[in-house]
Amino acid sequence: MSSPLPPFDPAKGLAPPLLRGFVIAQVVARNVVPLAGVLFLGWHAASVLLLYFIDTMLAIGVIVAGLMAALPRYDPTVQPIGLVRTIAASVFLLVFLSVPLGIPLVIMFSANDVNWRELLADPGLRIGAIMQAAAAIWGYVAFSRELSVRSPEALRVKRRFALVFLRWVGVLMVMFTSLGIYFPVLVIATYVAISIWEEIAPDSFLSIAGDNEDLDAAKRTAATPGPAPRPRGRLRKSRHRHS
């Protein structure tokens, strides 16, 4: 899951601008690798997009499963259902969500004559999917440990979900355009750009997406308009008339 840039740590011995520049460069380089692979190394664009979709669904699954397992500790009205039922319910939800979130991807593959047999036989896709599954399991364990000592509100779980979900919504918006349907590289570039944006400036992305509820407290206050000032001139004028 993407996260904002870390605060400056004096122990690192680096000036804040230098540290921030280094982290930004690392974020950009890490996210651009798939796009560079498609453009210059012959990677299959459909494989990259399918891996992006799998990553999105697994990230949602980790959040949902972690919440379902942790809610009984924070809400006495919620009964624990056990690990097996939690996983089953999470898988059911992912299957339900995969239809509206994945159909545009299938349409795009069909428009570009993607051969599903060749796609599924791609060793890069298989290795990537296995690595993502392993990362999801590790992420679930770490997320469950966090929820065992901190509440979902303290961990800002809703914000995490919003960043994952809205990133894919941005990708879908590009898919729905004629350019996105016939140019998968453009869709990959969109995913890369949003991922970099979310990691470097998550509050800026959420604000542009219209999600002011999940901003940091200070930025949420700045984004919420205050009450309109009263027209003093009119009040004075009306008072003068009555007098």
HUFENLIN-V193258 format. One record per residue. RES is the residue in one small letter. OMEGA is omega in degrees with one decimal (999 if undefined). Layout:
# HUFENLIN-V193258
res=[RES	RES]
omega=[OMEGA	OMEGA]
This chain:
# HUFENLIN-V193258
res=[m	s	s	p	l	p	p	f	d	p	a	k	g	l	a	p	p	l	l	r	g	f	v	i	a	q	v	v	a	r	n	v	v	p	l	a	g	v	l	f	l	g	w	h	a	a	s	v	l	l	l	y	f	i	d	t	m	l	a	i	g	v	i	v	a	g	l	m	a	a	l	p	r	y	d	p	t	v	q	p	i	g	l	v	r	t	i	a	a	s	v	f	l	l	v	f	l	s	v	p	l	g	i	p	l	v	i	m	f	s	a	n	d	v	n	w	r	e	l	l	a	d	p	g	l	r	i	g	a	i	m	q	a	a	a	a	i	w	g	y	v	a	f	s	r	e	l	s	v	r	s	p	e	a	l	r	v	k	r	r	f	a	l	v	f	l	r	w	v	g	v	l	m	v	m	f	t	s	l	g	i	y	f	p	v	l	v	i	a	t	y	v	a	i	s	i	w	e	e	i	a	p	d	s	f	l	s	i	a	g	d	n	e	d	l	d	a	a	k	r	t	a	a	t	p	g	p	a	p	r	p	r	g	r	l	r	k	s	r	h	r	h	s]
omega=[-179.2	-179.0	179.2	179.4	-179.0	176.8	-179.5	179.4	-178.7	-178.6	-179.2	177.1	-179.8	174.8	-177.9	179.6	-179.6	178.9	-179.4	178.3	178.8	-178.9	178.7	178.8	179.2	178.9	-179.1	-177.8	-178.0	-177.0	-176.8	-176.1	179.6	179.3	177.1	178.2	178.8	-174.9	-170.1	-174.8	176.4	177.1	-178.9	-178.4	-179.9	178.5	179.5	180.0	178.5	176.6	175.0	179.6	178.5	179.6	179.1	-178.4	178.6	178.1	176.5	179.9	178.9	-179.3	-178.3	-179.2	178.7	179.3	-179.4	179.9	-173.5	-174.6	179.0	179.2	-176.1	179.3	-177.1	-178.7	-179.6	179.9	176.9	-177.5	178.1	-175.1	-176.3	179.9	177.3	179.1	179.9	179.2	178.9	178.5	178.0	179.2	179.6	177.2	179.0	-179.3	-175.9	-179.3	179.4	-178.4	-175.4	-178.8	177.3	178.0	177.7	178.6	179.5	177.4	179.2	-180.0	180.0	176.2	178.1	177.2	-175.3	178.3	178.6	-179.6	-178.3	178.0	-179.6	-179.5	178.3	177.7	-179.4	-179.6	179.3	-179.9	178.4	179.2	178.5	177.6	178.1	178.6	178.8	178.1	178.1	178.9	178.8	179.0	-179.7	179.9	178.4	177.0	177.7	-178.7	179.0	-178.4	-178.9	-178.0	176.1	178.5	180.0	179.3	178.9	-176.5	179.4	177.6	178.0	-179.7	-178.7	-179.3	179.2	-174.9	-177.5	175.4	-179.9	175.5	176.1	177.2	179.3	179.3	177.0	178.2	-176.1	175.3	180.0	179.5	-178.7	-178.8	-173.1	178.8	-179.0	179.9	178.1	178.0	177.2	179.1	177.6	178.5	179.8	-178.0	180.0	179.2	178.5	-179.9	-178.8	-177.5	-177.1	-176.4	-176.5	-179.0	177.0	179.2	-179.2	179.6	178.8	179.4	178.9	-179.0	-179.5	-178.5	-175.7	176.5	170.9	-172.7	-177.2	-178.4	176.6	178.1	180.0	-177.9	-179.6	-179.0	179.0	179.7	-179.0	-179.9	-179.8	178.5	-174.0	-177.7	-179.6	-179.9	179.8	-178.0	-179.0	178.4	-178.3	179.4	-178.3	-179.7	999]
